[in-house]
Amino acid sequence: MLDDCPICSGRGNHAMWIQCSGCHQWFHSKCLQLADHDLSEIVSYHCNKCTPKYGPSEYKRKSKRARITIDYVALNEGDAFALDKGSHFHLPKFLQFTGEEGICIQENLINVTKPTLVPRVNCELVGMKLPRPRKEITMEYIADCCGQDRPVEVMDVISQQGISPGWRLHQWRDYFNTEEQHRDRLRNVISLEISDAPELGTEFHRPQLVREMDLVDKVWNDEDQERSKVTKYCLMSVKDSFTDFHIDFGGTSVYYTVIKGSKSFLMFPPTEDNLDIYTSWCLQPDQNFLWYPEHFILRNKKKIYPNGGLKVTLQPGDLFMIPSGWIHCVHTPQDSIVIGGNYLTLRDMSMQLKIYDIERVTKVPTKFRFPMFNKVIWLSAIYYANHRDEFIKDIGKGEEEEEEEEDGSGILDAMIGHLERHLELSKTNLVARKSIPKSINPREFLQVLKLWRDD
């Protein structure tokens, strides 16, 4: 019968059918090994018997031009531009940008004062431990460790905004495992904190240098408040994800090890000019459509553009370190899984406080800042006032760093100035007041810091 599939004799229970244009016989698409989504591409299907007479099946003509799928979601949300939802509109400029030389390459982590790449890292050499071999750290494994129903913050790549309502990890796993051509739009997960995740987080050890420099590890007191969780993240990005230029919250330094896929970075050093341009760029009403390297500020009637851009691509097994304050954007050439994290250091205190001020000026929402940042600064000042012999050692000056004085007075000046402003704010702000440790009289303690600085 023409209404029965001749391949399975009508026994199959399939929803999708296709009819031969020659003999008018109906077939189950699955019996023909045709994917359901391919049926829309067929104009005229010819079965094996009809092909000699009518020729092969006819498919829709495909233009040789690059196909742009309009992002109607963005248009509905008020964007005035018709965007290609298949890739971020800054991606062509990212790919065309030629970076300068300057990435430091090491086999071991001795000192990190500029972006540093450890290719195909030897985990034992850098004091890092993965929870299991890289090939076994899959999306299924991540979902099992963290919990299928764990909420995840998913970013829409085109708008660079979070998706609402939020997703669960099992939804993200299914999306990530979907073939590229069947993803409806580009999405990204860059903020899944895994510190407490059984095995994935608890059995992962950060590089030894990171653990030694992490300021919160050294100074935090858990007696009255749980510490912030920013030390271990799992980042899961699909091909052509793009994160626009940013500085990591609180001026934190970053470690970043690629489990699967690849990542490309374009970054600019935190010079005074570059940070001023970055601040101006962040304050532009159409910031999302401005390419940071093309933005400028006027100084002495001259246009000042960002300078010193470095570019690097990471492969599976690479470890990458980004120091405090570096302005960077990230492209994902292939589906990728990364484990990384953030940490504050004493050495970078002046830069971290500068970035904190930039976040305040540019009105970065609280949820995107370093949690309990001001409490960490108070606790750091208290700790080093009581352990002054560790202060110079923990500054960790590199041979080429000449900006800070040998006694670290520049760092003390920055901390004292920040804490004085925070104390003044605490008079009218309850959150600021709660950030000050109860173990001290803040005014008397600031006098102690000043005497130490002047000693």
ABEGO torsion letter per residue (X at the ends): XAABBAAAGGABBBABBBBBAAAGBBBBAAAAGBBAAAAAABABBBBAAAAAAAEBBBBBBBBABBBBBBBAAAAAAGBABBBBAABBAAAAAAAABBBBBGBBBBABBABBABBBBBBGBBAAAAGBBBABBAAABBAAAAAAAAEAABBBBBBBAAAGBBBOBBBBAAAAAAAAABBAAABABBBBBAABBAAABBGAAAABBBBAAAAAABAAAAABBAAABBBBBAABBBBBBBBGBBBBBBBBBGGBBBBBBBABEBBBBBBBBBBAAAAAAAAAAAABAAAAABBAAABBBBBGGBBBBBBGBBBBBBBBGBBBBBBBGBBBBBBBABBBBBBBBBBBBAAAAAAAAAAAAAAAAAGBBAAABBBGAAAAAAAAAAAAAABAAAAAAAAGBBAABAABBAAGAAAAAAAAAAAAAAAAAAAABAAAAAABBAABBAAAAAAAAAAAAAX
